[in-house]
Structure formats: structure tokens, C-alpha cells
Amino acid sequence: MKYTPMGKGYIAAILCFAFVFFSSCQQVKPVPSRPPADSTGICSALAIIEEPCFNNFDDSAVNIRKFNIVGGDPYQLCVIRAEIYMADLVFQKSKRMALYVDDELDINGRWIGEKIISNDTNTIAVKRVVKLNNEGKLNINLQIGNSQNNATGRWEVSLMEVVPIGDDNDYAVYTSDNQSVEAVFMRDSIADFTQHEQIQKNIELLCVIRDSIKAFVGGKEPYEGTTTYICTELVPYSGLAGNPIYINYGDVDKLLGSLYIEKVTRELKKTDFISVFCHEMSHTFDGINSTNIDAPYNFEKEFFALLKQVYALNDVGFSLDPEYIGAKPSLDTGIYSYEVFLSEIMQFLDLPENDENWQHIKSTMYEFDLAKDCGVLEAFSTFIDNLSNKSGVDLKNCFGDKAWETLYKRFGQSKSSENQVMYTKDIPSN
């Protein structure tokens, strides 16, 4: 086969383009960024760099560019700022982009950070608060579209930078005196100086509650000893426990309207600021959404989170609303509810008033064999048996046959453990 001069030129152009394109995957294309400066005006080492091999005109369903934050302090709070040009992008559905955290430290970071973009927006500016890992680093993914919402066309990152959170005036950070609790809010969420002072007082109160939960689990604490709340991002739940804890930004106004004020005496509701923040913090002490804590007793994370929450709030002097823990529907109906389960346990053990039975619960938790990989059903049955023996209250008989069968089915069929050990004692008869 012969090639014409025009054909040779055409092929040469293609080869030249291919060489330039694939060569670009071997180096990091610089993204405009302003290095942050410290109080002396000297630029710090904190920076964000892009991983090699990216593509600005990828027509695949999901377009991802990966960035690495480096040079920060361990567990430092920072703000990521990005500007993305996407005028030439066509989405299968609505325009969506996301700035995700992809790091083992932040187990929920990959689910937070999506933004819906109006159709008439060509350049979008986004920001997100993040907490660096123990090395002062963090992996970030900038994603356009997803597997259910294809995005095709060209898009460009015109700015990607990271700054210490103190350098961004859009955010307000509250820290307890002993540094064990910190929380980040959008500054415009705070109504006035009076509310500002109330937030600080509530952060100090959370610090006291944290100490109570820590004592309840035997003096252990998760992560590096600090509970961090980020209240600046939209979350699909009221909160997500982890490091950091995410509190839904959409609920912040309501939560700040329910701050605990000493001069206003009323029973605490489970939707109040203190309750919501305490519940998510309690999860981080349960050995599931945390590190540094082994909790083989934990057969039901919501049950134990609420248990620790009620203990701590009572311990620091709060009176709880009568409907704080749901009591319906009855377990006799065959419907399981962790709130009803806890409500009945507390009734049988005369809690929260009976301090001795609180101690029995603690010792029952502590005495689980850390070296034994027990299943959900075995953990449940062992907890009930040991707590019954210590308290002198036969909990199984207190529940009754129908309620016990509801509990047995719930924990016997649980998928929370891959290595369940069947507990054959007192299995309900058919």
C-alpha cells in the first residue's frame, strides 16, 4: 500500500499529537495556586500538588483529578479552594461536581463535598474544610460526574490551593480550653456576639461530656485525643461520626437555636445541639467509627452510642425529655428498635438513677475477651447474661418471650459480623 504526501503529513500530525498528549501524563501540570503565608509573611510549606497522568478532555463517565496536600501539621484544619471552568461540559443529568477526601483518616470524607451547579454557570468556585492526617497530608479527589451521571467534554482547573483555616475569614473555629474538642462553623451562621459566646460555652460543656464518655469506656479515647466537628458541609444525615465528625450544614441554624443556656432551665431534647453533638461523639468511642478502642461487646452501634450518650448527659447533670428515648413500638410486636431496646433495659435496671447498675454495665463491657472474635449474636447473649448476673436482674425473663424472640431474630440475622458464632443456649422454640 502506498501513502500519498498528504497522507504522510496527516499521520505525522497524529503521531506528534499523541507524543505530546502521552508525554503530559509523565509530569504534573502546575495549577495556579497562592502559597499561604504565616504571621511573619514567610510562605509556609503547606501546598497542594496534582498527581501525574491527568486528562482535561476525557469523555469517560467519571472524570477525576487527584491532588495531594503536603507540608501541613498533623491533624491541622485547612481550607481547600478550587475554581473549575466547565462551560464545555455536557452532563447526562444535572451538573454536579465534588471535592472528596480520599484518605483512611476520614472514613466519611468520600461521601461529603458534592455540589450541584446551575446550568448557566461556566466557572464554579468551591471550598471545603478538611482535617489533615497524622503526617500533615491528605489525598483529595476532584470529580466531575459519576457512574449514574455521565459528563463529557472539556473542563479545566483554573485554581487549586490549600490554606490554614485561620487564613480564611469565612470560617469560625471554636476550641475547648484543654484542646480536646474543636468545631468549625461558617462565620455567617453565627447570629451575633451573644451566640458566639454561647457556642464557646457549649463547646466547653461538650468537653466535660467527652470526659464522662471516656471514663465510661475505661479511660480510652479515639484518634489523637481530640474530637473535631466540621459543620460547614451538606451531609445526607444529621451527622456522620468519624475523624472528623460531620454535622449537616443544613441543620446548623436549627442546632444553634437550641444551644444550652444556663439561665434557661428545661429538659434536654434529643434534637438539641448538645444531644446531636454528643451522639456523634459517642459513636467515636464505640470501637466502630474510631481507632485505639477495641469493643468486642458492641453488637449494636446505635444502642451503645445512645447508652453512652444517656449516661454522660445524666452524669454531668442534664435532665432528659420524657420522650428522649423512644418507647414505641413494643418489642412484643416483632419490630426491633434500638431506642425501645435501651428504654426497656434502663427500666429493668432502674436507670439512670441506679448508679450501681451503671457500674455493672461498665464492668460487663470491660470483661469481654479482647482476643476473642465473637459474633454479633454471641456478643448480645453474653452481654445480657453477664449483666443479669452482676445486677441480679434476669433480663431475659423481664423482656418476655415475644420481645426476646424479636431480639434474637435481630441479632441472630445481623450481617454486621462475617464470623458469627451461634449461641445455642436458650434459643427460642418455634
C-alpha positions as CSV (number, residue, x, y, z in Angstrom):
1,M,0.0,0.0,0.0
2,K,1.3,3.5,-1.0
3,Y,1.0,6.6,1.1
4,T,0.4,10.0,-0.6
5,P,2.4,13.0,0.7
6,M,-0.9,14.3,2.2
7,G,-1.4,11.0,4.0
8,K,2.1,11.1,5.3
9,G,1.6,14.6,6.7
10,Y,-1.7,13.6,8.3
11,I,-0.2,10.6,10.0
12,A,2.8,12.7,11.2
13,A,0.4,15.2,12.8
14,I,-1.4,12.4,14.6
15,L,1.8,10.9,15.9
16,C,3.0,14.4,17.0
17,F,-0.3,14.9,18.9
18,A,0.0,11.5,20.5
19,F,3.5,12.2,21.7
20,V,2.6,15.5,23.3
21,F,-0.5,14.0,24.9
22,F,1.1,10.9,26.4
23,S,4.2,12.9,27.5
24,S,1.9,15.1,29.5
25,C,1.0,12.1,31.6
26,Q,4.5,11.8,32.9
27,Q,4.6,15.2,34.6
28,V,2.4,17.3,36.9
29,K,0.8,20.2,35.2
30,P,1.0,23.2,37.5
31,V,-2.3,24.5,38.8
32,P,-2.3,28.2,39.7
33,S,-2.0,28.4,43.5
34,R,-1.0,31.0,46.0
35,P,1.2,29.6,48.8
36,P,-0.1,30.6,52.2
37,A,1.9,32.9,54.4
38,D,2.4,32.8,58.2
39,S,2.2,35.7,60.6
40,T,5.7,36.8,59.6
41,G,4.8,36.9,55.9
42,I,7.0,34.0,55.1
43,C,5.4,31.3,52.9
44,S,4.8,28.0,54.8
45,A,5.4,24.6,53.4
46,L,1.7,23.8,53.1
47,A,0.9,23.1,49.5
48,I,-1.4,21.1,47.2
49,I,0.0,19.2,44.2
50,E,-1.6,17.2,41.5
51,E,-0.8,13.6,40.8
52,P,0.6,12.9,37.3
53,C,-1.3,11.5,34.4
54,F,-4.5,13.5,34.1
55,N,-6.8,14.4,31.2
56,N,-8.7,17.6,30.6
57,F,-10.8,16.2,27.8
58,D,-11.7,12.8,29.0
59,D,-15.1,11.6,27.7
60,S,-15.5,8.8,30.2
61,A,-18.5,8.7,32.6
62,V,-16.4,9.9,35.6
63,N,-13.7,12.5,35.4
64,I,-11.3,12.5,38.3
65,R,-8.2,14.6,39.1
66,K,-6.2,13.6,42.1
67,F,-4.4,16.1,44.4
68,N,-2.2,15.6,47.5
69,I,-2.0,18.1,50.3
70,V,1.5,18.1,51.8
71,G,3.6,20.1,54.3
72,G,1.0,20.7,56.9
73,D,1.0,20.0,60.6
74,P,-0.5,16.7,61.9
75,Y,-4.3,16.9,62.2
76,Q,-4.3,20.5,61.0
77,L,-7.6,22.1,59.9
78,C,-7.3,23.6,56.4
79,V,-9.5,25.0,53.6
80,I,-9.3,23.8,50.0
81,R,-10.2,26.4,47.4
82,A,-10.8,25.5,43.8
83,E,-12.1,27.2,40.6
84,I,-13.2,25.0,37.8
85,Y,-14.1,26.1,34.2
86,M,-16.7,23.8,32.8
87,A,-18.6,25.7,30.1
88,D,-17.9,22.9,27.5
89,L,-19.2,20.1,29.7
90,V,-22.3,18.2,28.9
91,F,-23.9,16.2,31.7
92,Q,-26.3,13.3,31.3
93,K,-28.4,14.7,34.1
94,S,-27.8,17.7,36.4
95,K,-24.4,19.5,36.6
96,R,-22.6,18.0,39.6
97,M,-19.0,18.2,40.8
98,A,-17.4,17.1,44.1
99,L,-14.3,17.7,46.1
100,Y,-13.8,14.4,48.0
101,V,-11.4,13.3,50.7
102,D,-9.7,10.0,49.8
103,D,-7.9,9.1,53.0
104,E,-8.0,6.5,55.7
105,L,-8.2,9.1,58.4
106,D,-11.5,10.5,57.2
107,I,-13.8,7.5,56.7
108,N,-16.7,9.7,55.6
109,G,-14.8,12.2,53.5
110,R,-15.5,10.4,50.3
111,W,-19.3,10.9,50.8
112,I,-19.1,14.6,51.5
113,G,-18.4,17.5,49.2
114,E,-20.8,17.2,46.2
115,K,-22.1,20.4,44.7
116,I,-25.0,20.9,42.2
117,I,-24.2,23.6,39.7
118,S,-26.7,25.8,38.0
119,N,-26.9,25.4,34.2
120,D,-25.9,29.0,33.5
121,T,-22.6,28.7,35.5
122,N,-19.4,28.4,33.4
123,T,-16.9,28.8,36.2
124,I,-17.6,27.4,39.6
125,A,-15.7,28.2,42.8
126,V,-15.8,25.7,45.6
127,K,-14.3,25.5,49.1
128,R,-14.2,22.7,51.6
129,V,-12.8,22.3,55.2
130,V,-10.6,19.3,55.8
131,K,-8.6,17.8,58.6
132,L,-5.1,16.6,57.6
133,N,-3.9,13.2,58.7
134,N,-1.2,12.4,61.3
135,E,1.6,13.2,58.7
136,G,0.1,16.6,57.8
137,K,-1.0,15.3,54.5
138,L,-4.3,14.4,52.8
139,N,-5.5,12.9,49.4
140,I,-8.2,14.9,47.6
141,N,-10.2,13.9,44.5
142,L,-11.9,16.4,42.3
143,Q,-14.6,14.6,40.5
144,I,-16.9,15.7,37.7
145,G,-20.0,13.5,37.1
146,N,-20.4,9.9,38.3
147,S,-21.4,6.5,37.1
148,Q,-25.1,7.5,37.1
149,N,-24.5,10.9,35.6
150,N,-22.0,10.9,32.7
151,A,-20.1,14.1,32.0
152,T,-18.5,14.6,28.6
153,G,-16.4,17.5,27.2
154,R,-13.6,19.7,28.4
155,W,-13.1,21.1,31.8
156,E,-10.2,22.9,33.4
157,V,-9.0,23.7,36.9
158,S,-8.0,27.3,37.0
159,L,-7.2,27.4,40.7
160,M,-6.5,24.8,43.4
161,E,-5.0,25.9,46.7
162,V,-5.0,25.0,50.4
163,V,-4.6,27.4,53.3
164,P,-4.7,27.1,57.1
165,I,-8.3,27.6,58.3
166,G,-7.2,30.7,60.2
167,D,-6.4,32.4,56.9
168,D,-9.9,32.2,55.6
169,N,-12.4,34.6,57.2
170,D,-15.4,32.7,56.1
171,Y,-14.9,30.2,58.9
172,A,-15.1,30.4,62.7
173,V,-13.2,27.8,64.8
174,Y,-14.2,27.1,68.4
175,T,-11.8,25.1,70.7
176,S,-12.2,24.0,74.3
177,D,-9.6,25.2,76.8
178,N,-8.0,21.8,77.0
179,Q,-7.9,21.3,73.2
180,S,-10.0,18.1,73.4
181,V,-13.0,19.5,71.4
182,E,-13.0,21.7,68.3
183,A,-15.7,22.8,65.9
184,V,-15.8,24.7,62.7
185,F,-18.8,26.8,61.5
186,M,-19.5,29.1,58.7
187,R,-19.0,32.6,60.2
188,D,-22.3,33.8,58.7
189,S,-24.1,31.1,60.6
190,I,-23.4,32.9,63.8
191,A,-26.0,35.5,64.6
192,D,-24.2,37.8,66.9
193,F,-21.6,38.1,69.7
194,T,-24.1,36.6,72.3
195,Q,-24.5,33.5,70.2
196,H,-20.7,33.4,69.7
197,E,-20.2,33.2,73.5
198,Q,-23.0,30.6,73.8
199,I,-21.2,28.4,71.3
200,Q,-18.0,28.6,73.2
201,K,-19.8,27.6,76.4
202,N,-21.4,24.6,74.7
203,I,-18.0,23.5,73.4
204,E,-16.7,23.6,76.9
205,L,-19.7,21.6,78.0
206,L,-19.0,19.0,75.3
207,C,-15.5,18.7,76.7
208,V,-16.9,17.7,80.1
209,I,-19.3,15.3,78.4
210,R,-16.4,13.8,76.5
211,D,-14.5,13.2,79.7
212,S,-17.6,11.3,81.1
213,I,-17.8,9.1,78.0
214,K,-14.1,8.4,78.2
215,A,-14.4,7.3,81.8
216,F,-17.4,5.1,80.8
217,V,-15.3,3.1,78.3
218,G,-12.4,2.6,80.7
219,G,-10.3,5.7,80.1
220,K,-9.7,5.0,76.4
221,E,-10.2,7.7,73.7
222,P,-10.2,7.6,69.9
223,Y,-7.8,9.2,67.4
224,E,-5.2,11.6,68.8
225,G,-7.3,12.8,71.8
226,T,-9.3,15.5,70.0
227,T,-12.9,15.4,68.9
228,T,-13.3,17.5,65.7
229,Y,-16.7,18.7,64.3
230,I,-17.0,20.2,60.8
231,C,-20.3,21.9,60.4
232,T,-19.8,23.5,57.1
233,E,-20.7,20.8,54.6
234,L,-24.0,19.3,53.4
235,V,-24.4,15.8,54.8
236,P,-27.1,13.2,53.9
237,Y,-27.7,12.6,57.6
238,S,-27.9,14.8,60.7
239,G,-24.3,13.7,61.4
240,L,-21.6,11.3,60.5
241,A,-19.2,10.0,63.2
242,G,-15.5,9.7,62.4
243,N,-12.4,11.9,62.4
244,P,-13.6,14.5,61.8
245,I,-17.3,14.3,62.7
246,Y,-19.5,15.9,60.1
247,I,-22.6,17.8,61.2
248,N,-25.1,18.6,58.4
249,Y,-24.7,22.3,57.5
250,G,-28.4,22.3,56.6
251,D,-29.3,21.7,60.2
252,V,-26.8,24.3,61.7
253,D,-29.3,27.2,62.1
254,K,-31.7,24.9,64.0
255,L,-29.0,23.5,66.1
256,L,-27.6,26.9,67.1
257,G,-31.1,27.9,68.0
258,S,-31.1,25.1,70.6
259,L,-27.8,25.9,72.4
260,Y,-27.8,25.1,76.1
261,I,-28.1,28.3,78.1
262,E,-27.6,28.0,81.8
263,K,-30.2,30.5,82.8
264,V,-32.9,28.7,80.8
265,T,-33.8,25.5,82.7
266,R,-35.6,22.9,80.6
267,E,-35.3,19.2,79.9
268,L,-32.9,18.4,77.1
269,K,-34.4,17.1,73.8
270,K,-32.6,14.7,71.5
271,T,-32.7,17.2,68.7
272,D,-30.9,19.9,70.7
273,F,-27.3,21.0,69.9
274,I,-25.8,19.2,72.9
275,S,-27.6,15.9,72.1
276,V,-26.8,15.8,68.4
277,F,-23.1,16.6,69.0
278,C,-22.9,14.2,72.0
279,H,-24.4,11.3,70.0
280,E,-21.9,11.6,67.2
281,M,-19.1,11.9,69.6
282,S,-20.3,8.8,71.5
283,H,-20.0,6.8,68.3
284,T,-16.3,7.6,68.1
285,F,-15.9,5.9,71.5
286,D,-17.6,2.7,70.4
287,G,-14.7,0.9,68.6
288,I,-16.5,1.0,65.2
289,N,-16.0,4.5,63.8
290,S,-12.8,5.1,65.7
291,T,-9.3,3.8,66.3
292,N,-7.4,3.0,69.6
293,I,-10.6,1.3,71.0
294,D,-11.4,-2.4,70.9
295,A,-15.1,-3.0,71.7
296,P,-16.0,-6.7,71.2
297,Y,-19.1,-6.1,73.3
298,N,-20.6,-3.8,70.6
299,F,-23.3,-5.9,68.9
300,E,-25.3,-2.8,68.0
301,K,-23.6,0.5,67.4
302,E,-26.7,2.7,67.8
303,F,-27.7,1.0,71.0
304,F,-24.3,1.6,72.6
305,A,-23.9,5.1,71.2
306,L,-27.2,6.1,72.8
307,L,-26.3,4.2,76.0
308,K,-23.1,6.2,76.5
309,Q,-24.9,9.4,75.5
310,V,-27.6,9.0,78.1
311,Y,-25.0,8.0,80.8
312,A,-22.8,11.0,80.1
313,L,-25.6,13.6,79.9
314,N,-27.0,12.3,83.2
315,D,-23.6,12.2,84.7
316,V,-23.0,15.9,84.0
317,G,-26.4,16.9,85.4
318,F,-28.8,17.1,82.5
319,S,-32.5,16.2,82.8
320,L,-33.7,14.5,79.7
321,D,-37.1,15.0,78.0
322,P,-39.5,12.1,78.7
323,E,-39.5,11.3,75.0
324,Y,-35.7,11.4,74.7
325,I,-35.6,7.7,74.2
326,G,-38.5,6.2,72.2
327,A,-40.6,3.6,73.9
328,K,-42.7,2.5,70.9
329,P,-43.4,0.2,69.2
330,S,-43.1,-2.5,71.8
331,L,-40.6,-5.3,71.1
332,D,-43.6,-7.7,71.6
333,T,-44.8,-6.6,68.1
334,G,-41.8,-8.2,66.4
335,I,-40.4,-4.8,65.4
336,Y,-36.9,-4.0,66.6
337,S,-35.9,-0.5,67.7
338,Y,-32.6,0.2,69.4
339,E,-34.2,3.0,71.3
340,V,-37.0,0.7,72.6
341,F,-34.4,-1.9,73.5
342,L,-32.4,0.6,75.5
343,S,-35.5,2.1,77.1
344,E,-36.6,-1.3,78.4
345,I,-33.1,-2.2,79.6
346,M,-33.0,1.1,81.6
347,Q,-36.4,0.4,83.0
348,F,-35.5,-3.1,84.2
349,L,-32.2,-1.8,85.8
350,D,-33.8,1.4,87.3
351,L,-31.6,3.7,85.2
352,P,-30.4,6.4,85.1
353,E,-30.9,6.7,88.9
354,N,-29.2,3.5,89.9
355,D,-25.5,4.2,90.0
356,E,-24.6,0.7,90.9
357,N,-26.2,-0.7,87.8
358,W,-24.3,1.8,85.7
359,Q,-21.1,0.3,87.2
360,H,-22.4,-3.2,86.3
361,I,-22.8,-2.2,82.7
362,K,-19.3,-0.8,82.6
363,S,-17.8,-3.9,84.1
364,T,-19.8,-6.1,81.7
365,M,-18.3,-4.2,78.8
366,Y,-14.8,-4.3,80.2
367,E,-14.8,-8.0,80.8
368,F,-15.3,-9.0,77.2
369,D,-12.3,-11.0,75.9
370,L,-10.4,-8.6,73.5
371,A,-8.6,-11.6,71.9
372,K,-11.8,-13.4,71.1
373,D,-13.5,-12.7,67.8
374,C,-17.1,-13.2,68.9
375,G,-20.1,-12.8,66.5
376,V,-23.0,-10.5,66.9
377,L,-25.4,-13.0,68.5
378,E,-22.8,-14.3,70.9
379,A,-21.8,-10.7,72.0
380,F,-25.5,-9.9,72.5
381,S,-26.2,-13.1,74.5
382,T,-23.0,-12.8,76.6
383,F,-23.8,-9.1,77.4
384,I,-27.3,-9.9,78.6
385,D,-26.2,-13.0,80.6
386,N,-23.3,-11.2,82.3
387,L,-25.3,-8.1,83.0
388,S,-28.1,-10.2,84.5
389,N,-25.6,-12.0,86.8
390,K,-24.0,-8.8,88.0
391,S,-27.2,-6.8,88.6
392,G,-29.3,-9.7,89.9
393,V,-32.0,-8.8,87.3
394,D,-33.0,-11.7,85.0
395,L,-33.2,-9.5,81.8
396,K,-34.4,-12.3,79.5
397,N,-37.4,-13.0,81.7
398,C,-38.1,-9.3,82.1
399,F,-38.4,-9.0,78.3
400,G,-40.8,-11.9,77.9
401,D,-40.9,-14.5,75.2
402,K,-42.2,-12.3,72.3
403,A,-39.7,-9.5,72.9
404,W,-36.8,-11.9,73.4
405,E,-37.7,-13.6,70.1
406,T,-37.6,-10.2,68.4
407,L,-34.1,-9.5,69.8
408,Y,-32.9,-13.0,69.0
409,K,-34.0,-12.6,65.4
410,R,-32.5,-9.2,65.1
411,F,-29.0,-10.2,66.3
412,G,-29.1,-13.7,65.0
413,Q,-29.7,-12.5,61.5
414,S,-27.4,-9.5,61.7
415,K,-24.9,-9.1,58.9
416,S,-22.6,-6.9,61.0
417,S,-20.1,-9.8,61.5
418,E,-18.7,-12.2,58.9
419,N,-17.7,-14.7,61.5
420,Q,-20.8,-15.2,63.7
421,V,-20.6,-17.8,66.4
422,M,-24.0,-19.4,67.0
423,Y,-25.1,-19.1,70.7
424,T,-27.3,-22.1,71.3
425,K,-28.3,-21.6,74.9
426,D,-31.9,-20.6,75.3
427,I,-32.7,-20.4,71.6
428,P,-36.5,-19.6,71.3
429,S,-38.5,-22.6,70.3
430,N,-40.6,-22.5,67.1
